[in-house]
Amino acid sequence: MLDLHSWLILAAVCLLGAMTPGASLAVVTRHTVLSGARGGVTAGLAHAGGIAVYAAASVAGLAALLHRFPWLETLISAAGALFLLWLAWKSWRAAAGPAPEAEVQATRGAARDGFLIALLNPKVALFFLALFSQFIEADMGTPARIQMATTAVVIDGAWYSLFALVLARGPAPAWLARHHDWLERGTTLILAGLALAVLARIAL
């Protein structure tokens, strides 16, 4: 097992990584506004499930495989960009419709979107490669490896769930619901911009 000092450093870096704004935050925010805390937490926990795949795989060596075979990273990146564009299209269409009523869409699509937004991002694997390489040793036992992966998953799920719960309280949901068309258009721009950035990087 990791000593307390090493574990605290690992946990802090994982938390900073989870808190970094991006497509994941946009997806959790959207589902929180659409269906309240339940939808946001569902998306957040599903996102942690996608993180679990990469955290476990990184410990097992998948991240190193992406370094060895760049085309595999390109393939995952392209799939992720297409998924972002699909989400952007959904947001653009939703902007033209009426504001959703609370809890109507409870978990519809939240689990899928949360999971895939994490899974279709090879940067997650590379992040864990860079992070875990600072702690993994050749003779490290299975319990320590499980501890590292579990730490990343729990922190990710806890952060996005807490974010959704806080966002769903107070006047924010009502205000966002009244201005849902602007929220959806803003989400469209963020997701489409991220997708185009990924595609541009692939093309270069």
Secondary structure, 3 states (H helix, E strand, C coil): CCCHHHHHHHHHHHHHHHHCCCHHHHHHHHHHHHHHHHHHHHHHHHHHHHHHHHHHHHHHCHHHHHHHCHHHHHHHHHHHHHHHHHHHHHHHHHHCCCCCCCCCCCCCCHHHHHHHHHHCCHHHHHHHHHHHCCCCCCCCCHHHHHHHHHHHHHHHHHHHHHHHHHHCCCCHHHHHHHCHHHHHHHHHHHHHHHHHHHHHHHHC
